[in-house]
Amino acid sequence: MTKRTVLISGAGVGGPTAAYWLARHGFQVTVVERAGTPRSSGNPVDVRGPAVRVAERMGVLSRLREAATGTTGLTFVDAAGRRVGRMDMRAFQQPDEVEVPRGDLAAILYEASRDHAEFLFDDSVVTLDRDGRGVEVTFERAGPRRFDVVIGADGLHSLTRRLTFGTGDGLMRHMGLYVATLPFPGRSGPDRDILMHNVPGKAVAVSSTPSGAFFLYRSPAEPGFDHRDVEQHKRLLTRAYADVSWRVPELLERVRAADDLYFDSVSRVSLPRWWNGRVVLLGDAASCVSLFGDGSTMAMAGAFTLAEKLAASPDDPQAAFRRYEATHRRLVEPRQRAVGQASALMVPATRGGILARNLATRLWPAVAAAARLKRSLRAG
């Protein structure tokens, strides 16, 4: 019997995870990625809950633990660098979860899947022509091919989503925030805290695990914003932080000279359905989740679920897509609703909000202890 063929667009987190599991189920898998190599940068992300179980079954959990950032806490500082609050991150983490740099996570997942699938780097889908039995695909570089199923795991600005669902209003909504990450060489020491400084509507953080900076600020949607225009990103970030002190002048110099700056809007993707015909969306392409790491966890969990459902219904992919979406939406939707709460914590809009957040950190150890007790009682 001829193997059923699957094209996955995107080699970030969800794409390689889906490739691994689909290949294990006997599918012939091709992954196309616009970048020339697997992504090497990005902010730390969490592998927790269902994603830990997926990583363990893939045999990569030990490698993820070796790559863990080791972050212990988040220390809030004033403009002079004095501590004004602290949150112990370990108090809120599940025992088995792990925080890793996104680039390391992507590399580990790629290495686990590369021998099981064909990877086409430095290429991209151009057209998708769907019919009842498959999808005709043209590429920028490779010759045209036909696949039984196409999976769009190509992120917030998914080309697969645009080709399949169009660009209508409401598919992607700006959440009033922009985020940037900037890796740079640094020295790790015994203090594994992230240092964060706030002014109203803006946050900047510096970490040594891995070394780099993180920016998050409130802003309405920028007219003409292009998520691929790095020079535009540098201008927007420099303008937004021009009046912020602490270590920001030094960091903006690094921004101006950077070759590896990540900058994007914080947006929510909302679709009434994640699939159309034989094309289905995965990860942020279907349901961008949050700023704070859950997107990678959800992409890995969703990739596993999608592969399982396709393996169970190889002759009826639409039935598989329906079951995948029904299962995975229950995990995703509560996390989508939490974006506003997280942004209020990390980027208070007023000086009073910053002060209240800093004062509240004094209560967090007790809150965290109560949360641990509640989890232990449930486990018992």
Secondary structure, DSSP 4 states (H G I P E B T S, - for coil): -PPPEEEEE--SSHHHHHHHHHHHTT-EEEEEESSSS------EEEE-THHHHHHHHHT-HHHHHHT-----EEEEE-TTS-EEEEEEGGGGS-TT-EEEEHHHHHHHHHHHHTTTSEEEES--EEEEEEETTEEEEEESSSPPEEESEEEE---TT-HHHHHHH---TTSEEEEEEEEEEEE------S--PEEEEEETTEEEEEEETTEEEEEEEE-PPPTT--TT-HHHHHHHHHHHTTT--TTHHHHHHHHHH-SS-EEEEEEEE--S-SEETTEEE-THHHH---SSSHHHHHHHHHHHHHHHHHHH-TT-HHHHHHHHHHHHHHHHHHHHHTHHHHHHHHS-SSHHHHHHHHHHTTTHHHHHHHHHHHHHHHH-
